[in-house]
Amino acid sequence: MSRTTAPASVDRQDDGAAPAEGLSHGLKQRHLSMIALGGVIGAGLFVGSGAGIAAAGPSIVIAYSLSGILVMLVMRMLGEMSAANPASGSFSVHAERAFGSWAGFTSGWAFWFLLCVAVGLEGIGAAKIMTGWFPGSPEWAWVALFMVVFCATNLAAVKNFGEFEFWFAALKVGAIVLFLGIGVLAITGLLPGADAPGTANLTGDGGFFPHGSEGLIVGLLASVFAYGGLETVTIAAAESEHPVQGVAKAVRTAMWRIALFYIGSMAVIVTLVPWDDAAVVEKGPYVATLDHLGIPGAGQIMNVVVLVALLSAMNANIYGASRMAGSLVARGQGPKALGRTFGGVPRPAVLVSSLFGFGCVLLSYWRPDDIFVWLLNTIGAIILVVWFFIAASQLVLRRRTEREAPEKLVVRMWAFPFLTWVALAGMTVVFVLMAREEGTRVQLYWTGGLTLLLAAVGLVRQKAARKRAS
């Protein structure tokens, strides 16, 4: 077993970013490609999209299309920077290079906090499914089991994480493809026992926009956050066999496929099932659609898929949190003990990230009405903050890379800088819409408070570091 302590120069190389020293390179291209595809397909799509459909009706297709365009722009920008300078800290490293250590500190620790809380939420969701199958078993015991399994997986070699995610993602992608195939057959009237619905569900019950623009806005906000998770592939790329080629290929191939899965799924669902069917929210849109088509055992089939999606997200988020923490520490922005690697794995960071996630689960039992709600509100808009840092960093770093090392631009942002500014404008619109809606306003305020606090701490640390250097 080898042991190294990451030096302060990790993730830096001539003002650039290099893969973190001490980490192994055990991920293969097939791992990266499937992580990119499966990382974003989670319970937010399989279950959470029902609330968006109930609010927007058939116009949820437009909501997912708009947010999908925004996400594709963000991923293209992140892919450009990550291919030019692969780093385990991903966008945090890019933000630091563009604006200073305070930006890397803010975006990195905010993302770490988001992932750790998400680990707890996914553990709770998976435990609820298991207690449904095994009545009388305690939820906390299932959460503890999942935490132990995935903590152990991430403590081992990174290729173990890659294999788990490859097969988890393959099952999720397979389920989506099968669902889309069944849906297309039903829509065209080729599915035995199902009549083609035509446009009745798209134009009836209030039309395509049953709740007008307000419903579309609620659906848009729900769809934006359902896309979170793509960032993990650029973190994982630093531990792949060929980081530059790996992230370039993964980003290029994943974006349009994910858009097809999300937008295609929403189109199939609202075409086949009335948007105001209570089952869409109660059972989830996928289960409701399969039940509507008379597919036997639909509920249990989707429960298995949702369970896999939740466990996959737990695994990926522990991984992402540990690598982000390790990268931050390696750049002098956290406790040094977290930066140590054992056998190519940042095991202290894995343990701390897992324990923090399990602590969130305990808070959901002990203080469900105050502290746990505060945690949920605090992480509500962090992914948007991260995307904003990505777009702003790309504006700065693209110009710098073109001057200093144009050969590194293996992946290029489309129509730069026009589409980068379009993405920033789109994020600003989402922030404004969140402030308008009562249900998301509190989340925006709490996330804003956390971001400002981290930025203030980061600026103080940056000034102190400059004084010491001088």
Secondary structure, DSSP 8 states (H G I E B T S, - for coil): --EEE--TTTT-BTTB----TT----B-HHHHHHHHHHTT-SHIIIIIHHHHHHHHGGGHHHHHHHHHHHHHHHHHHHHHHHHHS--TTTHHHHHHHHH-HHHHHHHHHHHHHHHHHHHHHHHHHHHHHHHHHSTT--HHHHHHHHHHHHHHHHHS-HHHHHHHHHHHHHHHHHHHHHHHHHHHHHHTT-STT----TTHHHHSTT-S-TTHHHHHHHHHHHHHHHTTTTTHHHHHGGGBSSHHHHHHHHHHHHHHHHHHHHHHHHHHHHHHS-TT-THHHHT-HHHHHHHHTT-TTHHHHHHHHHHHHHHHHHHHHHHHHHHHHHHHHHTTSS-GGGGEEETTB-HHHHHHHHHHHHHHHHHHHH-TTTHHHHHHHHTTTHHHHHHHHHHHHHHHHHHHHHHH-GGG-SS--TTTTHHHHHHHHHHHHHHHHHHHSHHHHHHHHHHHHHHHHHHHHHHHHHHHHHHHH-
